């Protein structure tokens, strides 16, 4: 269950990037997970105008933030 995921998120210590669509029905969960994370190196990135499924297939406007993923990985994977 999603509550169980949040229960242990305070134990996370690895860099974390959470991406959510501005208009996603599940955005609230991404925001709650971000707040519950125990690590300091965390980021919540909201994709303007996107719904949840746009972040899987890009939607009609191709909104998957590949540049954001690349920057985050380059900064945190060593």
Rosetta blueprint (number, residue, H / E / L):
1 X L
2 X H
3 X H
4 X H
5 X H
6 X H
7 X H
8 X H
9 X H
10 X H
11 X H
12 X L
13 X L
14 X L
15 X L
16 X E
17 X E
18 X E
19 X E
20 X E
21 X E
22 X L
23 X L
24 X L
25 X L
26 X L
27 X H
28 X H
29 X H
30 X H
31 X H
32 X H
33 X H
34 X H
35 X H
36 X H
37 X L
38 X L
39 X L
40 X L
41 X L
42 X E
43 X E
44 X E
45 X E
46 X E
47 X E
48 X L
49 X L
50 X L
51 X L
52 X L
53 X L
54 X H
55 X H
56 X H
57 X H
58 X L
59 X L
60 X L
61 X L
62 X L
63 X L
64 X L
65 X L
66 X H
67 X H
68 X H
69 X H
70 X H
71 X H
72 X H
73 X H
74 X H
75 X H
76 X H
77 X L
78 X L
